[in-house]
Amino acid sequence: MAMRNYLPTENELYGSIDYWNSRYSQALEGHENNHEPSRFEWFKSYTDLSDLIERYITPQTSKIFLIEQMRIQHAETCPKMSWMQGDVRHLPFADSSFDAAIDKGTMDALMCAKGDVWDPPKEVVENCKMEVDEVARYIKKLFFLNHMTWLIAA
């Protein structure tokens, strides 16, 4: 399926779970077992990050369609991984419980409200601050947040 079929009609749809459920369910169409979505990335590919993720990261992310599919797909190969739904602004983790955090488009989704991206609405600024505050709270004293966002061609 061509990438253009995945593009939303309005940027604020990037902040909608319904958009992502639709996008990833479309990626499964035409696959025999419906557990291996076609692969596409708009930041870094899983291959680029897999060493870090598999070695250091326990995934904790929203339970959207893709997450359920990944849980099924990796049940045997990654049985210790836990897949949780959560609000990045209010996470259920104890203070200083993680060494690192990776934001792969989450803040971009928080920032996709209508209006001027260089002068975002107060709610957008508050939501982004809440995400960073939560990461600062549950990351150990040596703070590390890897925020991946758009790639601009040179």
N, C-alpha and C positions, 0 to 999 in steps of 0.2 A: 504494500500500500504506500503510495507516495506521501512524503512528509506533509505536503499541503493539506491533506485530508485531516491532519491532526490539529491544524492551526485553529484557534478559537476566533469567533467573530469579533470579540472585544477582549482587550488585555486583562480586564478584571476577572475574566473567567479562569485565568491561571490560578486564582485563589479559591476555586470551587472544587470540592471533592468530587462532585458530579462530573465535572469536566475531565478530571484525571481518571475516574472509573471508566468513562466512555472511551477515552484515548487508549487506555491499556487493554480494555476488552476488545477494541477494534484490532489491536496488535495481535491478538490471539486468533482472530478469524482466519480460517484456512489451515490451522495447525491440527494435525491428527489428534493429539492428546490434549489439546487446549491447556497445556501447562508450560509451554515453552514459547513465550512471546517473541515476535521478531525484535531484534535489538536495534535501538536507536538511542543516541545520547545527544544532548545539546550542550553539555559542559565537558566532562571527561568521561571516557568509557570505563566500564567496570574493569576491563583488562588493565587500564592505566592505574587503577586504584586497588586492585584485588590484593596485592601483597600487604598493603597497609590495613585494609579492611579485615582480611582473614586473620592477620597476626594480632591486631590490636583492638578492633572495634566489635562491640556487641550491638547489633542493630536494634534500635528502638524508634519506631516511626508510626505514622498514621496508618490505620488499618483500612486502606483503600483497596480496590480490586487487585492491583499489582502485588501488594503485600501478601494477600491471601494466596495468590498464585506462587509467589516466591517461597512462602512457608511450605506449600505442597511440594514444589519442585525440589527443595533442598532438605526435606525432612530426613532423608537417609544420610546425606553427605554432611549436614550441619545439625545434628540432633540437639546440640546444646544451645543453639540460638533461640532466643525468645523474641517473638514479634508482638509488640504492644501498640495499642492505640493511645495517643496522648495529644494534648494541646501544648505546643512548644512554649507557650507563654506561662504555663502552669504544669510543670512536670512532677511526677510522683517519686522523685529520687531524693535520697538523702544528700545533704551537703557534702561536697568533696568526694563523691562516689565514682567519678570517672576521670581518666587521664586526658582524654581528648574528646572533641566533638567535631563532627563534619556537617556542615550545612550545605546541602546540594539542592539549591533552588528554593528552600523554605522561605528565606527572607525575601527573595524575589516575588514569591506568591503573596507574602504579606504586603508588599509594596505595589501591587497591581491595581489599586483603586483608581477610579476616574480622577482626573485632575492633572496638575503640573507635577511631573516626576521630580523636578528640582525644587518644588515647594509643596510637598505632599500634605494631605489633610492631617490634622492633629491625631486622629485615630491611627493612621498608618505609622506615624512617628512613635506613638505610644506602644503599638504592637511590636514594632522592631526593637524598641528599648526593652520591652518585657522579654523578648526572646534572648537578647544578649545578657540581660540580668539573670535569667534562668541558667544559661550556660555558665556564666561566671559563678553562680551559686553551686552547681553540682560538679564543676570541674575542680580537680585538686589544685593546690596553691600555684603550681606552675600552669598558668592559663594558656590553653591552645584551642583556638577555634579556626578551623579551615573552612572558609566561606567560598564556595565555587559559584561563579556567576557567568554571565555572558562572555563569549569569546568574540573579540572584535578583530576582523582580518586586517592585516597591515597592508 
